[in-house]
């Protein structure tokens, strides 16, 4: 259920790779409601308002017998509340040009809406009702189970694919687990994790703060007996040279190589944040010079304070084979050696300047600014304004030392799945 509309495509690509800004410079207001709900907001001139609720629980919080429950609940929230049918919410948004969606990742579930200013109080009120008093009708549960299977959530995001397969969860296991989920399971999961004390509401655009805070104050509090006080994390140290495969002979494939970067800080963290853009750019240069197509999508991914660099390659024409596997492994080694011969000084300076300008573009659009600030709050791999300046101070030596330490001399985990 991840199809967020974007204002500027070029900006979107940049943000998807590495969100940029310094939270301290955004002048967001932050207040905690009696229920414990954190509300952060910023008013900017606009005809619309964007609101996003973030729950710090996702697929890694799910009990093994209930895999897929967080994504299923995300779908069901928009089916309506105990007191208001979903048609009230959908009609309001559709008739007035609003949008809404949700997303489930490994560590988070989020819901957003974007509406004209005059409809914001009513739309947010309906969303809060659905979030905290979901109806969870049996007919809707059966229908949404079928929809989720079609979405292939495991393969929609490289980070999701890599870590769920490494944790020995395949698409078939997910389907079986979803089929077994009951309404009681959903109610219990909602009670555990949809606790206002753990949730954050982000609001940007043209609205009256008093209207926002009045609605947020109406969120019901939970008693200690009703809440789940510690979040379960299924993050474990990954053994070296793990290979997980889920494909059939003759099928086209997607292959993911994951390098664990440990707990990074200081200059090394700045280098890691810059690497996806450097690598994606250099892969095209490498292809041109060597006639060895690389075309990897490279992502810096974090789970809590652990960082991973994931190389993803999809081949929609050729089946996977041992020869293909060997080619990829050798190609990664060649690419690392190629990077050792490059001078990145001018590119790093240009990259820092480009990132420094991004905030000026997104800061005038409620949706982009809201999405952006969510990354700042919850994604340690996101670039800040301070990072942009720090990137300009990096040198080629810093990049080469990092590649040698974390890529050339370390083993990786590998996942091979059927290409979509």
N, C-alpha and C positions, 0 to 999 in steps of 0.2 A: 504493500500500500504506500509505496514511496514514489510519488510523481510530483514533486514540488515544482510549481511554475516559477520561472525566473524572469527577471526584468531585462538584464543584459547578459547575453550568452557568453561573451568573452569574460566578463566579470565573474560569471557563474563558474566557468572552468577554473579560473584562478582561485576562487573561494573553495571549490571542491578539493583542490589540491592542497591548499594551505590557507585557511582563514587568517586574516591579519588585522590586528589592532591592539591597543593597550587598553584594558578595561578601565584603568584609572582615568583615561582621557575621554571616555565616552560620556561622562556626567550622568550616568544612570542613577536614579534614586532606588533605594532598597528599603523595604519595610517587611516586618514579620507580623503576621496576623495572629489573633488569639489561638487559632487552630494550629499554629506552627508553620503555616504556609508562607514561603518566602515570595514576595512580589518585587520584581525589579522592573523599572519602567523608564521610558524617556519620551517626552513629547517633541515632535518635530512637525513643521508645516507639511500638511498632506491632506488629501481627501479621504484617506483610508486609515484603518488601524489593523495591526497584526498582533495577535495574541498566541502564545505558545506555552503549553504546559509540559514540563519535563519531569518524568518519574525516573529516578536512578535505579531502575531494575529492568532487565531484559532477558535474553535467552540464556545467559550464564547464571541467572538466578532460579531457573526452572528445575524442579525435581526431575530426576531422570525418567520417572514414569509419566511425567506430564510435559514432555518436550512439545513446544509450540503453543503453550497456554498463554504466554505473554502476547504473542501475535494474534491469537484468537480473541483474546480480551480486547485488544486494540480495535479490532474490527467491530466487536459487539458494542463498544461504548457508543459508537455513532448510530446504533439502532434505537436509541431512545432511553429515557429515564423512567423511574417508577411513576413520575407525575406528569411527564410530557412526552408525547410521541415524537419519534424522529422526524416525522413529516413537518413539524413546526420549525425545527432547526433547518432542515433541508430547504423548505419553501422560502424561508427568510433569506437564506444565502443565495439560492438560485434566482429568485425574483429580483433581488437587488444587486446582483453582480458580485457576490462574495464567493470565496473559495474556502475549502477546508481539506484536511488530510491528516494522516497519522503515519508513524514509522516505528518499527521495532528493530533495535540493534542488539548487540551482545550485552551491553550494560545499561541501555536506556530504552524507554518508550516515550514517545512525544506525540502531542496533538496540537494542531494549529488551525487558526482561522484567520482570514483576511477579509474585512468588510468595510463598506462605506462608513464614515464617521457616525452618521445619524443612527445606524443600526447596531453600533458596537455594544451598548449596554445590554440590549435584549439578546444578541447573539452570544456574548460571553456568559450571561446568566444561564442560557440553555446549555452551553457547553459544560459549565460547572455542575449543573444538575446531572447531566449524563455521566460525568466523570465520577461523581461521588455517590450517585444513587442510580446505577445502571439497572435497566429492566432485566436483561439476560433471559429473554424469552426462549423457550425450548425450540421453537420453529426457527428462530433466527440463529441459534447455535448450530443446528443441523445444516442450514444453508451456508453459513460462514465457514464451516469446516471444509466444504467442497471448494469454496473460493480460495482458501489459503493453500490448498494442494496445488491449484493451478498457478499460484504466484511463484512457487519455487523460491521461498525466502532464503534457503541455504545458498543459492547461487546468485543472488541479487547484488551481493557486495563482497569484494575480495576478502575483507577482514572476517565477515561472517562465515564465508565458505571455509577459509583456512582453519579458524579456531574451532568451529563446530566439528569439522571432519577430524582434526587432530584429537578432539575429545571423543572420537569414536561414535559420532552421530552421523548417519547417512540419511539421504532423502527418504528411503523406504522406512527407516526407523521413525522418522518424523511423522510420516503419514500414519503409521500404526499408532503412535502415541496420541496424535490429534484425535483419532477415532475414539479413543478410550476416555477422553476428557468429558466430565459431567458438569452439570450446572453447579453442583455443590463444590466441585473443584474450582470452578471459576470464582464463585463467591468467596471461597477461602483464600485464593490467590489475591483477589482484589482487597480483601480485608488485611492481608499481610503487607502488601506492597504499595497500595494507593493510600498511604498515610500522609496527610498534609504536612507533617513535620519533616518529611523527606522530599517534598515536591517544590518545584520552582515555577512560578508564572512570570513570563517575560512579555511585556507589552510595549509596542512602539507605534508612533503615529500621532494623529491629531485627535486627542480625547481629553476629557476632564479627569484629572487624577482622583478627585473626590468620588466620581462615579465608579472608577475602577476599584478603589479601596473599599467602598461600601459593598460592592459585590463580593470582593475577596473576603471581607469580614464575615460574610454569611456562610463560608465553608465550615461544615461541622467539625468539631474537635473529636479526637479519639481518646478513649480511656486507655490506660496502660494495659488493661486486660485484653483490649481489642486489637492491639498492635503487635507487629512482629519487629522486635527491637534491633536485630542484627541481620544485615543482608548477607546471604550466602554467596560466595564467589567460588566458581569452579575453575579458577585459574591454577594451573600447576606448572612446575618446571617441565619444559619439554625435553625429552631425551633426544640425543643427537641422531641424525640420519634416519629420522622417522619417515616412512613412506606410506601414505594412505591412498588407496586407489578405489574408485567407484565408477567403472566404465566397462563396456563390453568390447570384445575384439571387433575391430572394424569401425568403431565409433570415432567421430572427431572428438577432440579433447580440449580441455583447459588445464593448464599446469600452473601451480603456484609454488614458489620457493620462498620460505620464510626464514629470515635471519634474525635471531634474537639479539637485541642491542643492550639488554640489561636495563639498569636504572641510570639514565643519563642526566647530566646537569651541566651548567656552564657552557663553555665553548662547544663541547661535544654535542650537547642538545641542540644548539644553534645549527651546527653542521648537519645533524640528522634531519632537522626541519627543512633545510635547504636542499637536501639530496634528491628528493623526488623530482623537483623541477630541473635540477642539473642533469639527472640521469635520463629523464624523459627527453630533454633537449639533445643530449649527447647520443642517445640511441639512434636518432636520425642521422647524425653525423657519422656515427660508426657504420651504419648501414651503407651510406654513400661511399665511404672510403674503403671498406673491406668487402662489400657485396655479400655480407653475411647478415641477413635480416634479423634484427633483434626485436623491435616493436613491442617491448614489454611495457605494461602499465605498472608503474612503480608507486607504492603507497607507503607512507609512514603511518603506522597504526599503533595505538596504545591501549592497553588494558590496565586501568588504575595507573600505577607509576612504572609499568614495564612498557618498553618500546620494541617494535618489530618492524623490519623493512621487508615488504612483501613484493616480489616480482611476479606478475601475472601475464601469461601468454595464452591466447585463445586461437586455436586452429580449426576453422570451420570447413576445411577441405580434406585434410590428411588424417588418417587414423593414427592413434598412439601406438608406439612400438619401442622396443629396447634401443633401436638405432636413434629414434627421436629423442629418447631420454638422454643418451650419451651426447648427442649433439647439443642439447640445451646445457648440460653440465659443462661441456668444453666451451660453449659460447659465453657462459657467465664468467669463466676464468679469463677468456680472451678479452672480454669487456673490461674487467677490472684492470688488466694489464694496460689496455688502451687508455683508461682514465689516468694511469700513472704517467703517461706521456703528455698530458694536456696541461695548458696554463689556463686557470679559471679566473684570474684576477679581474679582467675586464667584465666577464660574465657575472661575477659576484657583485661588482659595483652596479651594473645595470639591473640585476635582480633586486637589489636593495632599493634602488630608486623606484622601480616599477611597483613594488609592494607598498612603498610609502605613499604612493598616489591612490592606491585602491580604496582606502578608507574614505577619501573625499568623494568618490563616486557612490559608494554604497550608503553613506551616512544620510543621504537625502531620501532614501526609499525605505518605508517602514518594514517591508517584508525582508529585504536583503539585510538591513541592519539587525532585525530580530534574529534571523538565521545566524548571522555572524556572531552576535553576542552569545548565542547558545554555545557556539564552538569555544568562545573565550572562557565561558564558565565551566564547561564540562569536558573539553578536549585538550589535554596537556600538549598534544602534538601540534596545536594551532600556533601559527606565527603571530607575535605581538608586534606593535610598533617598535618596541625596543629590539626585538629580533631583527626587524628590517634594517635598523641601523647597525646591529652587530654583524649582519651578513656582509655589509660593505667593508667591515674590518677584517673579515676572513681572508685567508690567502690560499693559493693552490696547495701549499704545503699542508694546511689544515685538512683539506679535502682528501689529499692522498694518504695522510696518516690515518684518517678515519677509515678509508677503504681498506687499507692494509690491516688494520687492527680488527675490524668487525666483519669484513667480507672475504678477504683473501685467506685469512688464517682461521676462520671459524666454519664449522659445519652448519648445515641448514636442515630444516624439515621440508618435506615435499608432499603436495597433495595433487592428485590427478583425478579429474572428474570429466564427465561427458560435457562437451561444449553445447551451449544452448543454440 
